[in-house]
Amino acid sequence: MAQQCTAARRGRGAPLARLGLALAALAGGAGTASGAAQPTTEEQLVAEVKAALLGHDLAAFDDLVNWDRATKMRRRMVTYQLRYGFGRPIRSVTLEPFPADGFDELRERGTLEPNMPVTRQLRVVFDEPDDDGQPPTELFLIGRQGEAYKIALVVPTRRPGDAK
């Protein structure tokens, strides 16, 4: 698992490894706890994520993440990963299409699924060398809830009879 997470930060590996903890597994409504407006454009989303990382702003991420169906352990893991990126120099933040086959391995396993439809991925490349010369990278799964962009998580699959 540690190798998968490292590979995910570098942007390499199998689709599931690329997802790793990349916030793949993180309940947002129309408003936010802090009262901040939700990003409705790609530019706003990129700016908010960059500002939250540079400003060590966990509350901003709490508003951006769709925590629906996230377990306590998943929340802890995602929070740790977010804090790991705090204050690190950032080379680039780009929004990219999410690969059509991005969840194939998850679907094959049948135990995990995204907690909302994912259409984009946000790639944060930190301005630091890595062991093999590749800069560390974090991927955020992105979808929309209503008009707002949210960070999606990979959560346990719903079983028949589970409440929505």
C-alpha positions in Angstrom: 0.0 0.0 0.0 2.8 2.4 0.8 4.3 1.8 -2.6 0.9 2.4 -4.2 0.6 5.7 -2.4 4.1 6.8 -3.4 3.3 5.8 -7.0 0.1 7.8 -6.8 2.0 10.9 -5.6 4.3 10.5 -8.5 1.5 10.1 -11.0 2.5 6.6 -12.1 1.2 3.1 -11.5 -2.0 1.2 -12.2 -5.3 3.1 -12.2 -6.1 2.0 -8.7 -2.6 2.9 -7.5 -2.9 6.4 -9.1 -6.1 6.8 -7.2 -4.3 5.6 -4.0 -5.4 7.9 -1.3 -5.5 10.6 -3.8 -8.6 11.7 -2.2 -10.4 9.0 -4.1 -12.3 7.7 -1.1 -13.9 11.1 0.7 -21.5 15.6 2.7 -21.5 18.6 1.1 -24.7 20.5 0.3 -25.2 23.7 -1.4 -23.7 25.8 1.3 -20.5 25.3 3.4 -19.8 25.2 7.0 -17.6 28.3 6.8 -20.1 30.1 4.6 -17.6 30.3 1.7 -19.0 30.1 -1.8 -18.4 26.8 -3.5 -16.3 26.9 -6.7 -18.5 26.9 -9.8 -15.7 27.4 -12.4 -12.6 25.4 -13.1 -10.5 28.5 -12.4 -12.1 29.0 -8.9 -11.5 25.3 -8.1 -7.8 25.5 -9.0 -7.4 28.7 -7.1 -9.1 27.4 -4.0 -7.2 24.2 -3.8 -3.9 26.0 -4.3 -4.7 28.6 -1.7 -5.9 25.9 0.8 -2.6 24.0 0.3 -0.4 27.0 0.6 -2.4 28.5 3.5 -2.7 25.2 5.5 -6.5 25.7 5.4 -8.1 22.4 6.4 -11.5 24.1 6.8 -11.4 25.1 3.1 -10.8 21.4 2.2 -13.5 20.3 4.5 -15.9 22.4 2.4 -14.5 21.2 -0.9 -14.6 17.5 -0.1 -17.7 15.4 -0.6 -17.5 13.4 2.7 -20.7 11.4 1.9 -20.3 7.8 3.0 -16.7 8.3 4.2 -15.7 6.1 7.2 -13.9 7.5 10.2 -10.7 5.8 9.0 -11.1 7.3 5.5 -11.5 10.7 7.0 -8.4 10.3 9.0 -6.4 9.1 6.0 -7.6 11.8 3.7 -7.0 14.5 6.4 -3.5 13.2 6.8 -2.9 13.3 3.1 -4.2 16.9 2.8 -2.0 18.0 5.7 1.0 16.3 4.0 0.7 18.8 1.1 0.3 21.9 3.3 2.9 24.6 2.8 4.9 22.6 0.1 6.0 24.7 -2.9 3.7 24.1 -5.8 4.9 23.9 -9.4 1.5 23.6 -11.0 -2.2 22.9 -10.5 -4.1 21.6 -13.5 -7.5 20.2 -14.1 -7.6 17.3 -16.5 -10.2 14.9 -17.9 -10.6 11.8 -15.8 -9.6 8.7 -17.8 -12.6 6.6 -19.0 -10.9 3.5 -17.6 -10.0 5.2 -14.3 -12.3 3.0 -12.2 -12.0 -0.3 -14.1 -9.9 -1.9 -11.4 -12.3 -0.7 -8.7 -15.3 -2.1 -10.7 -13.5 -5.5 -11.1 -12.9 -5.7 -7.3 -16.5 -4.7 -6.6 -15.7 -3.4 -3.1 -15.1 0.3 -3.7 -16.8 3.0 -5.7 -16.6 6.8 -6.0 -19.1 8.6 -3.8 -20.2 10.8 -6.8 -19.8 10.9 -10.5 -16.1 11.8 -11.4 -15.4 13.7 -14.6 -12.1 15.4 -13.9 -8.9 15.1 -11.9 -7.0 17.9 -10.4 -3.2 17.3 -10.5 -1.0 19.2 -8.0 2.7 19.0 -8.9 4.9 20.0 -6.0 8.1 21.9 -6.8 10.4 19.4 -5.1 12.6 16.6 -6.6 11.8 13.1 -5.7 14.1 10.1 -5.4 13.9 9.2 -9.1 13.8 12.8 -10.4 10.0 13.0 -10.7 8.3 15.7 -8.7 5.8 14.5 -6.1 2.2 14.7 -7.4 -1.2 14.5 -5.8 -4.4 13.7 -7.7 -7.8 14.9 -6.6 -10.9 13.3 -8.1 -13.4 16.0 -9.2 -17.1 15.9 -9.8 -20.0 18.3 -9.5 -22.7 18.5 -6.9 -25.3 20.8 -8.3 -23.4 23.8 -9.7 -20.4 23.4 -7.5 -17.2 21.4 -8.0 -16.4 18.9 -5.2 -13.5 16.5 -4.4 -14.8 13.0 -4.7 -13.7 10.0 -2.6 -13.7 6.3 -3.1 -15.9 4.6 -0.5 -17.1 1.1 0.2 -19.6 -0.2 -2.3 -23.3 0.0 -1.4 -24.8 -3.4 -0.8 -28.4 -4.2 -1.9 -30.7 -2.9 0.8 -28.3 -0.1 2.0 -30.1 3.2 2.5 -29.1 5.9 0.2 
